[in-house]
């Protein structure tokens, strides 16, 4: 006779392993939510870190787009293109302000 395919109740499949949960703190200053001045300070820190992350994200996207690589995320791709164009404009302004010989200006214009 053929064996029936009944699951063994003593053995658990590897897919159903329980996920590790982070322990809930019962003591210390991290167990209580900040109030007043500390809360506003924490919000400012979060906003600052998010702004820095956005700026870094755009800078990395600009490097990727500038290198000619393909990029999947459309919003980051567009932000990267804008950043590349902004950097080129800043560089052109810097070059136009500096005193250069005519020969050097012609060579720079060929590169653009």
C-alpha positions as CSV (number, residue, x, y, z in Angstrom):
1,X,0.0,0.0,0.0
2,X,1.0,3.6,-0.6
3,X,1.9,5.8,2.3
4,X,-0.4,8.7,3.0
5,X,1.0,12.2,3.0
6,X,0.0,13.3,6.4
7,X,2.1,16.0,8.1
8,X,3.9,15.0,11.2
9,X,2.6,17.1,14.1
10,X,5.9,16.9,15.9
11,X,7.9,18.5,13.1
12,X,7.3,22.0,11.8
13,X,8.0,23.0,8.3
14,X,11.0,25.4,8.0
15,X,8.7,28.0,6.3
16,X,6.6,28.4,9.4
17,X,9.3,29.3,11.8
18,X,8.4,32.2,14.1
19,X,9.9,35.5,13.4
20,X,12.2,36.9,16.1
21,X,10.5,39.8,17.9
22,X,12.3,42.7,19.4
23,X,12.1,42.6,23.2
24,X,9.9,45.2,24.8
25,X,11.8,47.3,27.2
26,X,10.4,47.4,30.7
27,X,12.9,49.8,32.2
28,X,14.8,52.9,31.2
29,X,14.3,56.2,29.5
30,X,13.4,54.6,26.1
31,X,10.2,53.1,27.5
32,X,8.4,56.5,27.8
33,X,7.5,58.8,24.9
34,X,9.1,62.2,24.9
35,X,7.0,65.2,25.9
36,X,7.4,69.0,25.4
37,X,10.8,70.3,24.4
38,X,12.3,66.8,23.9
39,X,9.5,65.8,21.6
40,X,9.9,68.9,19.4
41,X,13.7,68.3,19.4
42,X,13.2,64.7,18.3
43,X,10.9,65.8,15.5
44,X,13.5,68.3,14.3
45,X,16.2,65.6,14.3
46,X,14.0,63.3,12.3
47,X,13.2,66.0,9.8
48,X,16.8,66.9,9.4
49,X,17.9,63.3,8.9
50,X,15.1,62.8,6.3
51,X,16.3,66.0,4.4
52,X,19.9,64.7,4.5
53,X,18.8,61.3,3.2
54,X,16.8,62.9,0.4
55,X,19.8,65.0,-0.6
56,X,22.1,62.0,-0.5
57,X,19.6,60.0,-2.6
58,X,19.5,62.7,-5.3
59,X,23.3,62.9,-5.3
60,X,23.7,59.2,-5.8
61,X,21.0,59.2,-8.5
62,X,22.9,62.0,-10.3
63,X,26.1,59.9,-10.2
64,X,24.2,56.9,-11.6
65,X,22.5,58.8,-14.4
66,X,25.7,60.8,-15.1
67,X,27.6,57.5,-15.5
68,X,25.1,56.4,-18.1
69,X,23.7,53.4,-16.2
70,X,20.0,52.4,-16.4
71,X,17.9,53.4,-13.5
72,X,14.6,51.7,-12.6
73,X,12.9,54.2,-10.3
74,X,11.5,57.0,-12.4
75,X,11.3,59.7,-9.7
76,X,14.9,59.2,-8.6
77,X,16.0,59.1,-12.3
78,X,14.3,62.5,-12.9
79,X,15.8,64.0,-9.7
80,X,19.2,62.7,-10.8
81,X,18.9,64.3,-14.3
82,X,17.9,67.6,-12.7
83,X,20.9,67.4,-10.3
84,X,23.3,66.7,-13.2
85,X,21.9,69.7,-15.1
86,X,22.2,71.9,-12.0
87,X,25.8,70.8,-11.5
88,X,26.6,71.6,-15.1
89,X,25.1,75.1,-14.8
90,X,27.1,75.8,-11.7
91,X,30.3,74.6,-13.4
92,X,29.6,76.8,-16.5
93,X,29.0,79.9,-14.3
94,X,32.2,79.2,-12.4
95,X,34.1,78.8,-15.7
96,X,32.7,82.0,-17.1
97,X,33.7,84.0,-14.1
98,X,37.3,82.8,-14.0
99,X,39.8,84.5,-16.3
100,X,40.8,82.1,-19.0
101,X,42.6,82.4,-22.2
102,X,40.6,82.1,-25.4
103,X,42.3,78.8,-26.4
104,X,41.2,77.2,-23.1
105,X,37.6,78.5,-23.5
106,X,37.4,76.9,-27.0
107,X,38.7,73.6,-25.7
108,X,36.2,73.6,-22.8
109,X,33.3,74.4,-25.2
110,X,34.3,71.4,-27.3
111,X,34.0,69.1,-24.3
112,X,30.4,70.4,-23.6
